[in-house]
Amino acid sequence: MASDSLANLRERLLSFARERGWEQFHTPKNLCCALSVEVAELLEHFQWAPTGADQTRDEIKQEQLADEIADVLIYVVRLADVLGIDPIDAADKKLVRNALKYPVDRAKGNATKYSEL
């Protein structure tokens, strides 16, 4: 299936919530809480894996990871919509700021925080 645009996904998620009368529950706090839970569920798949272990080879694991990533994306898109934030525009602006904080000549191959470079 071809990937839909983020705007199309946002519209489908809004329609899904409206059809079920869930907009009343989709407050920024509730969406942030739900997002946090879904990120934790994604992390759970890697919790006891040795550092650097490839946990994605198993087809069942891949499907479970895809479901968790979908849940995270759904809540991020709903939260952005409720807050009136365009996530693509926000990401573009953040990349520009990060490029300034992490210049290639100092950050390449280095996991140090920008304030310590």
PAVEX-944399 format. One record per atom (N, C-alpha, C, O, CB): residue in three letters; x, z, y. Coordinates in steps of 0.1 Angstrom, whole numbers. Glycine has a CB too. Layout:
<sites>
{site "ala" {X Z Y}}
...
</sites>
This chain:
<sites>
{site "met" {8 0 -12}}
{site "met" {0 0 0}}
{site "met" {9 0 12}}
{site "met" {18 8 13}}
{site "met" {-10 12 0}}
{site "ala" {6 -8 22}}
{site "ala" {13 -9 34}}
{site "ala" {11 4 42}}
{site "ala" {0 9 42}}
{site "ala" {9 -22 42}}
{site "ser" {22 8 49}}
{site "ser" {21 20 57}}
{site "ser" {12 17 69}}
{site "ser" {14 6 76}}
{site "ser" {35 24 62}}
{site "asp" {3 26 73}}
{site "asp" {-5 24 85}}
{site "asp" {3 30 97}}
{site "asp" {13 37 95}}
{site "asp" {-18 32 83}}
{site "ser" {-1 26 108}}
{site "ser" {5 31 120}}
{site "ser" {1 46 122}}
{site "ser" {-9 50 116}}
{site "ser" {0 23 133}}
{site "leu" {9 53 129}}
{site "leu" {6 67 132}}
{site "leu" {-7 68 139}}
{site "leu" {-14 78 137}}
{site "leu" {18 73 140}}
{site "ala" {-10 59 148}}
{site "ala" {-22 60 156}}
{site "ala" {-34 58 147}}
{site "ala" {-44 65 148}}
{site "ala" {-23 49 167}}
{site "asn" {-33 49 137}}
{site "asn" {-44 47 127}}
{site "asn" {-45 60 119}}
{site "asn" {-56 64 116}}
{site "asn" {-41 35 118}}
{site "leu" {-34 66 114}}
{site "leu" {-35 78 106}}
{site "leu" {-41 89 115}}
{site "leu" {-50 97 109}}
{site "leu" {-21 83 102}}
{site "arg" {-38 91 127}}
{site "arg" {-44 101 136}}
{site "arg" {-59 99 137}}
{site "arg" {-66 108 136}}
{site "arg" {-38 100 150}}
{site "glu" {-64 87 138}}
{site "glu" {-78 84 139}}
{site "glu" {-85 87 126}}
{site "glu" {-96 93 126}}
{site "glu" {-80 69 142}}
{site "arg" {-79 84 115}}
{site "arg" {-85 87 102}}
{site "arg" {-85 102 99}}
{site "arg" {-95 107 93}}
{site "arg" {-77 80 90}}
{site "leu" {-75 109 103}}
{site "leu" {-75 124 102}}
{site "leu" {-86 130 111}}
{site "leu" {-92 140 106}}
{site "leu" {-61 130 105}}
{site "leu" {-87 125 123}}
{site "leu" {-97 131 132}}
{site "leu" {-111 128 126}}
{site "leu" {-120 137 126}}
{site "leu" {-96 124 146}}
{site "ser" {-113 116 121}}
{site "ser" {-126 113 115}}
{site "ser" {-129 122 103}}
{site "ser" {-140 126 101}}
{site "ser" {-126 98 111}}
{site "phe" {-119 124 95}}
{site "phe" {-120 132 83}}
{site "phe" {-124 146 87}}
{site "phe" {-133 152 81}}
{site "phe" {-106 133 75}}
{site "ala" {-118 152 97}}
{site "ala" {-121 165 102}}
{site "ala" {-135 166 108}}
{site "ala" {-142 175 105}}
{site "ala" {-110 170 112}}
{site "arg" {-138 156 116}}
{site "arg" {-151 156 122}}
{site "arg" {-163 155 112}}
{site "arg" {-173 162 113}}
{site "arg" {-152 144 132}}
{site "glu" {-161 146 102}}
{site "glu" {-171 145 92}}
{site "glu" {-174 158 85}}
{site "glu" {-185 160 80}}
{site "glu" {-167 134 82}}
{site "arg" {-164 166 84}}
{site "arg" {-166 179 77}}
{site "arg" {-168 191 86}}
{site "arg" {-170 202 81}}
{site "arg" {-153 182 69}}
{site "gly" {-169 188 99}}
{site "gly" {-171 199 109}}
{site "gly" {-159 209 110}}
{site "gly" {-161 221 112}}
{site "gly" {-183 207 105}}
{site "trp" {-147 203 107}}
{site "trp" {-135 212 107}}
{site "trp" {-128 213 121}}
{site "trp" {-119 220 122}}
{site "trp" {-126 207 97}}
{site "glu" {-132 205 130}}
{site "glu" {-125 205 143}}
{site "glu" {-125 219 149}}
{site "glu" {-115 223 155}}
{site "glu" {-132 195 153}}
{site "gln" {-135 227 147}}
{site "gln" {-136 240 152}}
{site "gln" {-125 249 146}}
{site "gln" {-120 259 153}}
{site "gln" {-149 247 149}}
{site "phe" {-120 246 135}}
{site "phe" {-109 254 128}}
{site "phe" {-95 248 132}}
{site "phe" {-85 255 129}}
{site "phe" {-111 254 113}}
{site "his" {-94 236 137}}
{site "his" {-82 230 140}}
{site "his" {-76 234 153}}
{site "his" {-74 225 162}}
{site "his" {-83 215 139}}
{site "thr" {-74 247 155}}
{site "thr" {-68 252 167}}
{site "thr" {-53 250 166}}
{site "thr" {-48 250 154}}
{site "thr" {-72 267 170}}
{site "pro" {-45 250 176}}
{site "pro" {-30 249 175}}
{site "pro" {-25 261 166}}
{site "pro" {-16 258 158}}
{site "pro" {-24 250 189}}
{site "lys" {-30 273 168}}
{site "lys" {-25 284 159}}
{site "lys" {-27 281 144}}
{site "lys" {-18 282 136}}
{site "lys" {-31 297 163}}
{site "asn" {-40 277 141}}
{site "asn" {-43 275 127}}
{site "asn" {-36 263 121}}
{site "asn" {-31 264 110}}
{site "asn" {-58 272 126}}
{site "leu" {-34 253 129}}
{site "leu" {-26 241 124}}
{site "leu" {-12 244 122}}
{site "leu" {-5 240 113}}
{site "leu" {-28 229 134}}
{site "cys" {-6 253 131}}
{site "cys" {8 257 130}}
{site "cys" {9 266 117}}
{site "cys" {19 264 110}}
{site "cys" {13 265 142}}
{site "cys" {0 274 115}}
{site "cys" {0 283 103}}
{site "cys" {0 274 90}}
{site "cys" {7 276 81}}
{site "cys" {-11 293 103}}
{site "ala" {-10 265 90}}
{site "ala" {-11 256 79}}
{site "ala" {2 247 77}}
{site "ala" {6 245 65}}
{site "ala" {-23 247 80}}
{site "leu" {7 243 88}}
{site "leu" {19 235 87}}
{site "leu" {31 243 81}}
{site "leu" {38 238 72}}
{site "leu" {23 230 101}}
{site "ser" {32 255 85}}
{site "ser" {42 264 80}}
{site "ser" {41 266 65}}
{site "ser" {51 266 58}}
{site "ser" {42 278 87}}
{site "val" {29 268 60}}
{site "val" {26 270 46}}
{site "val" {30 257 38}}
{site "val" {36 258 28}}
{site "val" {11 273 44}}
{site "glu" {26 246 44}}
{site "glu" {30 233 37}}
{site "glu" {45 231 36}}
{site "glu" {50 226 26}}
{site "glu" {23 222 43}}
{site "val" {52 234 47}}
{site "val" {66 232 47}}
{site "val" {72 242 37}}
{site "val" {82 238 30}}
{site "val" {72 235 61}}
{site "ala" {67 254 36}}
{site "ala" {72 264 25}}
{site "ala" {69 258 11}}
{site "ala" {78 260 2}}
{site "ala" {65 277 27}}
{site "glu" {58 252 9}}
{site "glu" {55 246 -4}}
{site "glu" {65 235 -7}}
{site "glu" {68 233 -19}}
{site "glu" {40 241 -4}}
{site "leu" {68 227 3}}
{site "leu" {78 217 1}}
{site "leu" {92 223 -3}}
{site "leu" {99 218 -12}}
{site "leu" {80 208 13}}
{site "leu" {96 233 5}}
{site "leu" {108 240 2}}
{site "leu" {109 246 -12}}
{site "leu" {120 247 -18}}
{site "leu" {111 250 13}}
{site "glu" {97 251 -16}}
{site "glu" {97 257 -29}}
{site "glu" {103 249 -41}}
{site "glu" {108 254 -50}}
{site "glu" {82 261 -33}}
{site "his" {101 235 -39}}
{site "his" {106 226 -50}}
{site "his" {122 227 -50}}
{site "his" {127 223 -61}}
{site "his" {102 212 -47}}
{site "phe" {128 231 -40}}
{site "phe" {143 232 -39}}
{site "phe" {148 246 -40}}
{site "phe" {160 248 -39}}
{site "phe" {148 225 -27}}
{site "gln" {139 256 -40}}
{site "gln" {143 270 -39}}
{site "gln" {155 274 -47}}
{site "gln" {164 280 -42}}
{site "gln" {131 279 -42}}
{site "trp" {155 272 -60}}
{site "trp" {166 277 -69}}
{site "trp" {175 266 -74}}
{site "trp" {183 268 -83}}
{site "trp" {159 283 -81}}
{site "ala" {174 254 -67}}
{site "ala" {183 243 -71}}
{site "ala" {197 246 -65}}
{site "ala" {198 251 -54}}
{site "ala" {178 230 -66}}
{site "pro" {207 242 -73}}
{site "pro" {221 244 -68}}
{site "pro" {222 235 -56}}
{site "pro" {216 224 -55}}
{site "pro" {231 240 -79}}
{site "thr" {230 239 -46}}
{site "thr" {233 231 -34}}
{site "thr" {237 217 -38}}
{site "thr" {246 215 -46}}
{site "thr" {243 238 -25}}
{site "gly" {231 207 -32}}
{site "gly" {234 193 -34}}
{site "gly" {228 187 -47}}
{site "gly" {229 176 -50}}
{site "gly" {249 192 -35}}
{site "ala" {220 195 -54}}
{site "ala" {214 190 -67}}
{site "ala" {203 180 -63}}
{site "ala" {196 181 -54}}
{site "ala" {207 202 -75}}
{site "asp" {202 170 -71}}
{site "asp" {192 159 -69}}
{site "asp" {179 163 -77}}
{site "asp" {179 162 -89}}
{site "asp" {197 145 -74}}
{site "gln" {169 168 -69}}
{site "gln" {157 173 -75}}
{site "gln" {146 162 -75}}
{site "gln" {135 165 -78}}
{site "gln" {152 185 -68}}
{site "thr" {150 150 -72}}
{site "thr" {139 140 -70}}
{site "thr" {139 129 -81}}
{site "thr" {132 119 -79}}
{site "thr" {141 133 -57}}
{site "arg" {147 130 -91}}
{site "arg" {147 120 -102}}
{site "arg" {135 119 -110}}
{site "arg" {131 109 -114}}
{site "arg" {160 122 -110}}
{site "asp" {129 131 -113}}
{site "asp" {118 132 -122}}
{site "asp" {105 126 -115}}
{site "asp" {103 129 -104}}
{site "asp" {115 146 -126}}
{site "glu" {98 117 -122}}
{site "glu" {87 110 -116}}
{site "glu" {76 120 -112}}
{site "glu" {70 119 -101}}
{site "glu" {81 100 -125}}
{site "ile" {73 130 -120}}
{site "ile" {64 141 -116}}
{site "ile" {68 148 -104}}
{site "ile" {60 151 -95}}
{site "ile" {62 150 -128}}
{site "lys" {81 152 -103}}
{site "lys" {86 159 -92}}
{site "lys" {85 150 -79}}
{site "lys" {81 155 -69}}
{site "lys" {101 163 -94}}
{site "gln" {87 137 -81}}
{site "gln" {86 128 -69}}
{site "gln" {72 128 -64}}
{site "gln" {70 128 -52}}
{site "gln" {90 113 -74}}
{site "glu" {62 128 -73}}
{site "glu" {48 128 -69}}
{site "glu" {44 141 -62}}
{site "glu" {37 141 -52}}
{site "glu" {39 126 -81}}
{site "gln" {49 152 -67}}
{site "gln" {47 165 -61}}
{site "gln" {53 166 -47}}
{site "gln" {47 171 -38}}
{site "gln" {52 177 -70}}
{site "leu" {65 161 -46}}
{site "leu" {72 161 -33}}
{site "leu" {65 152 -23}}
{site "leu" {63 155 -11}}
{site "leu" {87 156 -35}}
{site "ala" {60 140 -28}}
{site "ala" {52 131 -19}}
{site "ala" {40 138 -14}}
{site "ala" {36 137 -2}}
{site "ala" {49 118 -27}}
{site "asp" {33 146 -23}}
{site "asp" {21 153 -19}}
{site "asp" {24 163 -8}}
{site "asp" {17 164 2}}
{site "asp" {14 160 -31}}
{site "glu" {35 170 -10}}
{site "glu" {39 181 0}}
{site "glu" {43 174 14}}
{site "glu" {39 179 24}}
{site "glu" {50 189 -5}}
{site "ile" {50 163 13}}
{site "ile" {54 156 25}}
{site "ile" {42 151 32}}
{site "ile" {41 151 45}}
{site "ile" {64 145 22}}
{site "ala" {32 146 25}}
{site "ala" {20 141 30}}
{site "ala" {12 153 38}}
{site "ala" {7 151 49}}
{site "ala" {10 135 20}}
{site "asp" {12 164 31}}
{site "asp" {5 176 38}}
{site "asp" {12 179 51}}
{site "asp" {5 182 61}}
{site "asp" {5 188 28}}
{site "val" {25 179 51}}
{site "val" {33 183 63}}
{site "val" {30 172 74}}
{site "val" {27 176 85}}
{site "val" {48 183 60}}
{site "leu" {30 160 70}}
{site "leu" {27 149 80}}
{site "leu" {13 150 86}}
{site "leu" {11 149 98}}
{site "leu" {29 135 74}}
{site "ile" {4 153 77}}
{site "ile" {-10 154 81}}
{site "ile" {-12 165 91}}
{site "ile" {-18 163 102}}
{site "ile" {-19 157 69}}
{site "tyr" {-6 177 89}}
{site "tyr" {-7 188 99}}
{site "tyr" {1 185 111}}
{site "tyr" {-4 189 122}}
{site "tyr" {-2 201 92}}
{site "val" {12 179 111}}
{site "val" {19 175 123}}
{site "val" {11 166 131}}
{site "val" {10 167 144}}
{site "val" {33 169 119}}
{site "val" {5 156 125}}
{site "val" {-2 146 132}}
{site "val" {-15 152 138}}
{site "val" {-18 149 150}}
{site "val" {-6 134 123}}
{site "arg" {-22 161 131}}
{site "arg" {-34 168 136}}
{site "arg" {-30 177 148}}
{site "arg" {-37 177 158}}
{site "arg" {-41 176 126}}
{site "leu" {-19 184 147}}
{site "leu" {-14 193 157}}
{site "leu" {-11 185 170}}
{site "leu" {-15 189 181}}
{site "leu" {-2 201 153}}
{site "ala" {-4 175 168}}
{site "ala" {0 166 180}}
{site "ala" {-13 161 187}}
{site "ala" {-14 161 199}}
{site "ala" {9 154 176}}
{site "asp" {-23 157 179}}
{site "asp" {-35 152 184}}
{site "asp" {-42 162 192}}
{site "asp" {-47 160 203}}
{site "asp" {-44 146 173}}
{site "val" {-44 174 186}}
{site "val" {-51 185 193}}
{site "val" {-44 189 206}}
{site "val" {-50 193 216}}
{site "val" {-52 198 183}}
{site "leu" {-30 188 206}}
{site "leu" {-23 192 218}}
{site "leu" {-21 180 228}}
{site "leu" {-16 182 239}}
{site "leu" {-9 197 214}}
{site "gly" {-26 169 224}}
{site "gly" {-25 157 233}}
{site "gly" {-10 152 234}}
{site "gly" {-6 147 245}}
{site "gly" {-30 160 246}}
{site "ile" {-3 153 224}}
{site "ile" {11 149 224}}
{site "ile" {13 137 215}}
{site "ile" {8 136 204}}
{site "ile" {21 160 219}}
{site "asp" {19 126 220}}
{site "asp" {23 114 212}}
{site "asp" {35 118 205}}
{site "asp" {46 118 211}}
{site "asp" {24 102 221}}
{site "pro" {35 119 191}}
{site "pro" {47 123 184}}
{site "pro" {58 113 184}}
{site "pro" {70 117 183}}
{site "pro" {43 126 170}}
{site "ile" {55 100 185}}
{site "ile" {65 90 185}}
{site "ile" {72 91 199}}
{site "ile" {85 91 199}}
{site "ile" {59 76 183}}
{site "asp" {65 92 210}}
{site "asp" {71 94 223}}
{site "asp" {79 106 224}}
{site "asp" {90 106 229}}
{site "asp" {60 94 234}}
{site "ala" {74 117 218}}
{site "ala" {81 130 218}}
{site "ala" {94 129 210}}
{site "ala" {105 134 214}}
{site "ala" {73 142 212}}
{site "ala" {94 122 199}}
{site "ala" {106 120 190}}
{site "ala" {116 112 197}}
{site "ala" {128 114 197}}
{site "ala" {102 114 177}}
{site "asp" {111 101 204}}
{site "asp" {120 92 212}}
{site "asp" {128 100 222}}
{site "asp" {140 99 224}}
{site "asp" {113 80 218}}
{site "lys" {120 108 230}}
{site "lys" {127 116 240}}
{site "lys" {136 127 235}}
{site "lys" {147 129 240}}
{site "lys" {116 123 249}}
{site "lys" {132 132 224}}
{site "lys" {141 143 217}}
{site "lys" {154 136 212}}
{site "lys" {165 142 213}}
{site "lys" {134 149 205}}
{site "leu" {153 124 207}}
{site "leu" {165 117 202}}
{site "leu" {175 115 214}}
{site "leu" {187 116 212}}
{site "leu" {162 104 196}}
{site "val" {169 111 225}}
{site "val" {178 109 237}}
{site "val" {185 122 241}}
{site "val" {197 122 243}}
{site "val" {169 104 249}}
{site "arg" {177 133 241}}
{site "arg" {183 146 244}}
{site "arg" {194 150 234}}
{site "arg" {204 156 237}}
{site "arg" {172 157 246}}
{site "asn" {191 148 221}}
{site "asn" {200 151 210}}
{site "asn" {213 143 211}}
{site "asn" {224 148 208}}
{site "asn" {193 150 197}}
{site "ala" {212 131 215}}
{site "ala" {224 122 216}}
{site "ala" {233 128 227}}
{site "ala" {245 127 226}}
{site "ala" {220 108 220}}
{site "leu" {227 134 238}}
{site "leu" {235 140 248}}
{site "leu" {242 153 243}}
{site "leu" {253 156 246}}
{site "leu" {227 143 261}}
{site "lys" {234 161 235}}
{site "lys" {239 174 230}}
{site "lys" {249 172 219}}
{site "lys" {258 180 217}}
{site "lys" {227 182 225}}
{site "tyr" {248 161 211}}
{site "tyr" {256 158 200}}
{site "tyr" {263 145 201}}
{site "tyr" {260 136 194}}
{site "tyr" {248 159 187}}
{site "pro" {273 144 211}}
{site "pro" {280 131 212}}
{site "pro" {288 128 199}}
{site "pro" {294 137 193}}
{site "pro" {290 132 224}}
{site "val" {288 115 195}}
{site "val" {294 111 183}}
{site "val" {308 116 182}}
{site "val" {312 121 171}}
{site "val" {294 96 182}}
{site "asp" {316 115 192}}
{site "asp" {330 119 192}}
{site "asp" {333 133 188}}
{site "asp" {343 137 183}}
{site "asp" {337 115 205}}
{site "arg" {323 142 191}}
{site "arg" {325 156 188}}
{site "arg" {316 161 176}}
{site "arg" {320 170 169}}
{site "arg" {321 164 200}}
{site "ala" {305 154 173}}
{site "ala" {296 158 163}}
{site "ala" {297 151 150}}
{site "ala" {293 157 140}}
{site "ala" {282 157 168}}
{site "lys" {304 140 149}}
{site "lys" {305 132 137}}
{site "lys" {311 140 126}}
{site "lys" {322 145 127}}
{site "lys" {312 119 139}}
{site "gly" {304 142 115}}
{site "gly" {309 149 103}}
{site "gly" {309 164 105}}
{site "gly" {316 171 97}}
{site "gly" {322 144 100}}
{site "asn" {303 169 115}}
{site "asn" {304 183 119}}
{site "asn" {289 189 120}}
{site "asn" {281 183 127}}
{site "asn" {311 185 132}}
{site "ala" {287 199 112}}
{site "ala" {273 206 112}}
{site "ala" {272 217 122}}
{site "ala" {262 224 122}}
{site "ala" {270 211 98}}
{site "thr" {282 218 131}}
{site "thr" {282 229 141}}
{site "thr" {271 226 152}}
{site "thr" {268 215 156}}
{site "thr" {295 230 148}}
{site "lys" {264 237 156}}
{site "lys" {254 236 166}}
{site "lys" {260 231 179}}
{site "lys" {272 234 182}}
{site "lys" {247 250 169}}
{site "tyr" {252 224 187}}
{site "tyr" {257 217 199}}
{site "tyr" {264 227 209}}
{site "tyr" {274 224 216}}
{site "tyr" {246 210 207}}
{site "ser" {260 239 209}}
{site "ser" {265 249 219}}
{site "ser" {279 254 214}}
{site "ser" {287 260 222}}
{site "ser" {256 261 220}}
{site "glu" {283 250 202}}
{site "glu" {296 254 197}}
{site "glu" {306 243 196}}
{site "glu" {317 245 192}}
{site "glu" {294 261 183}}
{site "leu" {301 230 199}}
{site "leu" {310 219 198}}
{site "leu" {321 219 208}}
{site "leu" {329 210 209}}
{site "leu" {302 206 199}}
</sites>
